[in-house]
Amino acid sequence: MDSRTLRFEEALLSMDRLLCRSLLHEAMADDGGLAGIEKVVGPSLAHIGDRWEAGELALTQVYMGGRICEDLLGEFCPPEGPQSAGGPRIGVAVLLDHHQLGKRIVTSALRAGGFRVLDFGQGLDPGELARRVRREPVAILMVSVLMFNSALHIRELREALGEGPDRPRLVVGGAPFRFNPALWQEVGADAVGHTGVDAVHIAQRILEETCAQ
């Protein structure tokens, strides 16, 4: 990790919100807005998670680090942003888990890109999420998970979404798909992304392919 990311990690662990905010401001200025935030936040939280698994950190430190990041993203990436007045909608959701950090980054990136985004929320089971999608159809459904077991339940979601031309394309992301690069195919997803920038590129590609059909 670079020096700024290391400083951000230590600021998170010491719960120094002012320093965290300052470092994110620097990252946004140097690396272009949301991309700069992702460059710092993602590696920091991943390394904190590794240190917790190694017994070096307490679970409370992991939790507080994530909460600080969510709070700061709320400042830098507000939930509402410029969106296209028309066109297909993209749904975002967290399956079974209750973390919101990844979903917030993806939502902000998509809205900044002019996409219409519908946030289905978090902590949803496959059946409930599929029912919500049927009530409020979307062209693409982007689903984030934190735990490996939650990732396996995406198979149930894929089945619940059914078949046919109106089925939304299913895009997945989260830690389990970083650890196992083939997992997204095993659970029946149409694509996988690891950053907010990935989400924008995947959405553009899918919509272009749909229009060309």
PAVOPA-159255 format. One record per residue (C-alpha): residue number from 1; x, y, z. Coordinates in steps of 0.001 Angstrom, whole numbers, plus 500000, padded with zeros to 6 digits. Last residue first. Layout:
<sites>
    n       X       Y       Z
  NUM       X       Y       Z
...
</sites>
This chain:
<sites>
    n       X       Y       Z
  213  469878  492871  470163
  212  472035  496005  469864
  211  470137  497833  472600
  210  470778  495008  475027
  209  474500  494894  474201
  208  474790  498644  474795
  207  472907  498328  478064
  206  475207  495529  479213
  205  478375  497413  478249
  204  477339  500679  479920
  203  476296  498882  483106
  202  479588  496971  483200
  201  481610  500177  482757
  200  479690  501982  485504
  199  479935  499057  487923
  198  483664  498667  487274
  197  484150  502339  488255
  196  482332  501647  491491
  195  484777  498861  492194
  194  485023  495051  492192
  193  482707  493965  489406
  192  481239  490618  488369
  191  479047  489674  485410
  190  476045  487565  484365
  189  475670  485782  487693
  188  474902  482065  487894
  187  476438  481176  491260
  186  479385  479300  489704
  185  480009  482129  487233
  184  480415  484676  490026
  183  482650  482248  491931
  182  485347  482043  489248
  181  487559  484820  490698
  180  487481  483252  494183
  179  488975  485595  496802
  178  487803  488728  495022
  177  484344  487262  494494
  176  484015  486479  498202
  175  484889  490123  499074
  174  482049  491813  497246
  173  480464  492075  493808
  172  477663  490704  491671
  171  475924  491672  488424
  170  472622  490047  487434
  169  471032  491043  484132
  168  467369  491716  484761
  167  464898  489147  483438
  166  462570  490739  480895
  165  463708  488576  477964
  164  462814  485327  479704
  163  464021  483383  482701
  162  463311  483435  486401
  161  464420  485966  488994
  160  463904  483319  491663
  159  466515  481070  490044
  158  469138  483835  490087
  157  468234  484707  493652
  156  468643  481109  494756
  155  472082  480923  493096
  154  472924  484234  494820
  153  472619  482282  498064
  152  476221  481096  497604
  151  477436  484684  497955
  150  475771  484947  501361
  149  477782  481940  502551
  148  480975  483644  501389
  147  480271  486739  503478
  146  480173  490390  502406
  145  477690  490427  499552
  144  476788  493037  496922
  143  474086  492712  494271
  142  473749  494768  491084
  141  470437  494190  489278
  140  470293  495414  485675
  139  467262  496298  483546
  138  465086  497053  486565
  137  461503  496118  487372
  136  459732  497522  490450
  135  457220  494924  491625
  134  459170  492036  490063
  133  462388  493402  491532
  132  460795  493564  494961
  131  459694  489947  494694
  130  463211  488876  493667
  129  464679  490711  496674
  128  462266  488987  499044
  127  462998  485556  497603
  126  466771  485984  497737
  125  466901  487251  501333
  124  467411  490966  501925
  123  469740  492419  504576
  122  470256  495560  502505
  121  468271  498133  500543
  120  466443  498030  497195
  119  468202  501162  495935
  118  466846  502148  492514
  117  469372  503893  490289
  116  468805  505903  487097
  115  472206  506250  485458
  114  473933  509580  484862
  113  477503  508479  485534
  112  477467  510277  488890
  111  474422  508185  489699
  110  476296  504993  488862
  109  479379  505968  490874
  108  477326  507019  493899
  107  475316  503794  493853
  106  478461  501669  493520
  105  480155  503436  496436
  104  477033  503193  498609
  103  476581  499518  497797
  102  480176  498768  498771
  101  479837  500550  502116
  100  476375  499307  503021
   99  476964  496315  505297
   98  473789  494540  506365
   97  474298  491050  504913
   96  471513  488890  503474
   95  471965  490179  499888
   94  472926  493842  499595
   93  471022  495686  496882
   92  471336  497854  493775
   91  468807  498169  490939
   90  469649  499829  487636
   89  466893  501630  485764
   88  466571  501806  481995
   87  466290  505169  480243
   86  464840  508467  481299
   85  465620  511581  483328
   84  469283  510637  483562
   83  470614  511106  487030
   82  472484  513802  488905
   81  472994  512851  492530
   80  471200  511540  495562
   79  472904  509269  498065
   78  475612  511864  498773
   77  479169  510801  497887
   76  481625  512947  499851
   75  479631  513354  503059
   74  477907  509957  503065
   73  481241  508464  502064
   72  482636  509914  505267
   71  479977  508227  507393
   70  480447  504878  505632
   69  484221  505055  506119
   68  483804  505843  509806
   67  481405  502929  510176
   66  483811  500504  508481
   65  486682  501507  510741
   64  484399  501240  513765
   63  483482  497646  512896
   62  487052  496531  512242
   61  488217  498135  515478
   60  485340  496513  517377
   59  486411  493134  516007
   58  489719  493520  517805
   57  492995  493640  515902
   56  496139  491518  515580
   55  494412  488135  515654
   54  495424  487194  512108
   53  491773  487430  511002
   52  491696  490965  512431
   51  494863  491887  510542
   50  493358  490616  507294
   49  490195  492658  507877
   48  492270  495781  508528
   47  494134  495079  505287
   46  490849  494854  503333
   45  489573  498038  504997
   44  492683  499964  503988
   43  492853  498492  500478
   42  489262  499574  499726
   41  489327  503007  501359
   40  492382  504494  499646
   39  491997  503655  495946
   38  488219  503758  496307
   37  488357  507368  497484
   36  490608  508368  494598
   35  488313  506721  492063
   34  485397  508614  493605
   33  486926  512008  492865
   32  489824  512055  490421
   31  493110  510712  491707
   30  494922  513697  493224
   29  492005  515840  494396
   28  489927  512881  495572
   27  492924  511377  497371
   26  493696  514657  499135
   25  490083  515030  500304
   24  490197  511419  501451
   23  493308  512160  503515
   22  491662  515174  505152
   21  488526  513209  506056
   20  490578  510417  507621
   19  492640  512993  509554
   18  489498  514599  510928
   17  487910  511249  511714
   16  490786  510080  513929
   15  489323  506779  515113
   14  492816  505466  516045
   13  492229  502433  513820
   12  490809  504613  511054
   11  493755  507019  511241
   10  496127  504043  511024
    9  494400  502841  507872
    8  494405  506333  506374
    7  498122  506692  507023
    6  498758  503368  505291
    5  496620  504471  502348
    4  498518  507745  502091
    3  501894  505961  502243
    2  501127  503569  499382
    1  500000  500000  500000
</sites>
